[in-house]
Amino acid sequence: MSSYYPIFLDLKGKRCIVVGGGSVAERKVEMLLEHETSVTVISPELSQKLQHLADQGAIKTITRNYQKGDLKGAFLVIAATDDPSVNAAVAGQARKQRALVNVVDDPRASDFIVPSMVRRGDITIAISTAGKSPALARKLRSLLEATLPAEYASLASLVSEVRQELAQRQSSVNSDVWQRCLNIDILIDMIKKGQLKKARQKLLNDLLAAGS
């Protein structure tokens, strides 16, 4: 059984520090920025993309080697250098400060690992093999990406709108009714045909009829 507890973190506005300035650090920074974090990169050298982000003001940078004390106030830390001794020092300091830490390619030294992900709008599916087989996780991600069309993003928004409409009507619909009425294949087909309003109305009508 995996010792990892699956969890989604709200990082909005949180201070996140990435130690390292290469291509791996670049990918980690880009992912963090997608979640409205405050990102600081510590590295004597930065990749072209990281330098561009710094020039735009999207990230803060400390352009020197990592030093003790650099992690003050961090909520989450990623050690992404090619020097194991630096990564170990970063991880140790992060834990002393009770910050979550991930050491790239070293699950045993990490508090958390970053899963492979499939995203369709507000839908996020995370895939993990507990660090045992990243290649398998990527393969599973590819299979899911081929299975879930882009229209699932619109479906998620549509369902959210219907929930809000039900709340405004003060109509209570339990989870069993939702499961019966969420005819995903039919709704996705309607969305593909550009019938968003029709799909929304169908779901709302089905829920109201089943819940009455």
C-alpha positions in Angstrom: 0.0 0.0 0.0 1.3 3.5 -0.9 2.3 5.7 2.0 1.3 8.8 0.0 -1.9 10.6 0.9 -3.5 12.1 -2.3 -4.3 15.8 -1.7 -4.9 19.0 -3.7 -3.3 22.1 -2.2 -4.6 25.6 -2.5 -1.3 27.5 -3.2 -2.9 30.8 -4.2 -0.7 33.6 -2.8 1.6 31.2 -1.0 5.3 31.8 -1.1 7.0 29.0 -3.1 10.7 28.7 -3.6 12.5 26.8 -6.3 16.2 26.2 -5.9 17.8 25.6 -9.3 17.7 27.4 -12.6 17.7 24.8 -15.3 15.1 23.1 -17.5 13.7 21.0 -14.6 13.3 24.1 -12.4 11.7 25.8 -15.3 9.0 23.2 -15.6 8.3 23.4 -11.8 8.1 27.1 -11.9 5.7 27.1 -14.8 3.4 24.7 -13.0 3.5 26.8 -9.8 2.6 30.0 -11.7 -0.5 28.3 -13.1 -1.8 28.2 -9.5 -1.3 31.9 -8.7 1.6 31.4 -6.3 4.4 33.8 -5.4 7.5 32.2 -6.8 11.1 32.9 -6.0 13.9 31.1 -7.9 17.4 30.8 -6.3 20.2 30.0 -8.8 23.4 31.7 -10.0 22.2 31.0 -13.6 18.8 31.0 -15.1 17.4 29.3 -18.2 16.3 31.6 -21.0 12.6 31.0 -20.1 13.2 31.7 -16.4 15.1 34.9 -17.2 12.1 36.0 -19.4 9.7 35.3 -16.5 11.9 37.4 -14.2 12.1 40.2 -16.7 8.3 40.2 -16.9 8.0 40.3 -13.1 6.3 37.0 -13.0 8.9 35.6 -10.6 11.4 36.9 -8.1 15.0 35.7 -8.4 18.1 35.5 -6.2 20.9 35.0 -8.6 23.5 33.3 -6.5 24.0 29.9 -4.9 21.6 28.8 -2.2 22.4 29.9 1.3 21.0 29.0 4.7 18.2 31.3 5.5 16.9 31.6 1.9 13.8 29.6 2.7 12.4 32.0 5.3 8.6 32.3 5.0 8.3 29.6 2.3 5.2 27.4 2.3 6.5 25.0 -0.4 10.0 24.3 -1.5 11.4 22.5 -4.6 15.0 21.5 -4.8 15.9 21.1 -8.5 19.6 21.5 -8.7 22.0 18.9 -10.2 24.0 18.8 -6.9 22.7 16.2 -4.4 24.5 18.0 -1.5 22.7 21.2 -2.2 19.3 19.5 -2.6 19.9 17.7 0.7 20.7 21.0 2.4 17.6 22.6 1.0 15.4 19.7 2.1 16.8 19.7 5.6 16.3 23.5 6.0 12.8 23.3 4.6 11.8 20.7 7.2 13.2 22.7 10.0 11.0 25.5 8.9 8.0 23.2 8.5 7.8 23.9 4.8 6.7 21.2 2.4 9.6 20.1 0.2 10.1 18.1 -3.0 13.5 17.0 -4.1 13.3 16.3 -7.9 13.8 12.6 -8.7 14.3 11.7 -5.1 11.0 10.6 -3.5 12.7 9.4 -0.3 14.0 12.9 0.4 10.7 14.5 -0.4 7.6 15.3 1.7 5.5 15.0 -1.5 5.8 13.9 -5.1 4.3 15.6 -8.1 1.9 13.3 -10.0 1.4 13.1 -13.8 -1.8 15.1 -14.5 -4.5 15.3 -17.1 -6.4 18.6 -17.2 -9.6 19.6 -18.8 -10.5 23.1 -17.5 -11.4 22.7 -13.9 -11.1 18.9 -14.1 -7.7 17.6 -12.9 -6.9 13.9 -12.8 -3.7 13.1 -10.9 -1.8 9.8 -11.5 0.9 8.4 -9.2 2.8 5.2 -8.9 4.2 6.4 -5.5 7.4 7.3 -7.3 8.1 3.7 -8.4 7.5 4.1 -12.1 7.3 7.6 -13.6 7.3 6.1 -17.1 4.1 4.1 -16.3 2.5 7.2 -14.8 3.2 9.1 -18.0 1.8 6.2 -20.1 -1.4 6.2 -18.1 -1.6 10.0 -18.6 -1.4 9.6 -22.3 -4.1 7.0 -22.3 -6.4 9.3 -20.3 -5.7 12.3 -22.5 -6.8 10.2 -25.5 -9.9 9.1 -23.7 -11.1 12.5 -22.3 -12.0 15.0 -25.1 -11.5 18.8 -24.6 -15.2 19.2 -24.2 -15.0 17.9 -20.6 -13.8 21.4 -19.7 -17.1 22.8 -20.9 -19.0 20.0 -19.2 -17.4 21.0 -15.9 -18.5 24.6 -16.3 -22.0 23.6 -17.4 -22.4 21.4 -14.3 -21.2 24.2 -12.1 -23.8 26.6 -13.6 -26.6 24.0 -13.1 -25.6 23.6 -9.4 -25.8 27.4 -9.0 -29.2 27.4 -10.7 -30.5 24.7 -8.3 -29.2 26.6 -5.3 -31.0 29.8 -6.5 -34.2 27.8 -6.8 -33.5 26.2 -3.4 -33.9 22.8 -5.0 -32.1 20.0 -3.1 -30.8 17.2 -5.3 -28.9 14.4 -3.7 -25.8 12.7 -5.1 -27.7 9.6 -6.3 -29.9 11.8 -8.5 -26.9 13.6 -9.9 -25.3 10.3 -10.8 -28.4 9.1 -12.6 -28.8 12.4 -14.5 -25.2 13.0 -15.5 -25.5 11.3 -18.9 -22.0 12.2 -19.8 -22.0 10.7 -23.3 -25.1 12.5 -24.3 -24.0 15.8 -22.8 -20.5 15.6 -24.4 -22.1 14.9 -27.8 -24.3 18.0 -27.4 -21.4 20.1 -26.4 -19.4 18.9 -29.5 -22.3 20.0 -31.6 -22.2 23.5 -30.1 -25.5 22.9 -28.2 -24.2 24.2 -24.8 -27.5 25.9 -23.8 -29.5 22.9 -24.8 -27.2 20.6 -22.8 -27.4 22.8 -19.8 -31.2 22.9 -19.9 -31.5 19.2 -20.4 -29.4 18.5 -17.3 -31.3 21.0 -15.3 -34.7 19.6 -16.4 -33.6 16.0 -15.7 -32.4 16.9 -12.2 -35.6 18.8 -11.4 -37.7 16.0 -12.7 -35.8 13.2 -10.9 -35.6 15.2 -7.6 -39.2 16.1 -7.4 
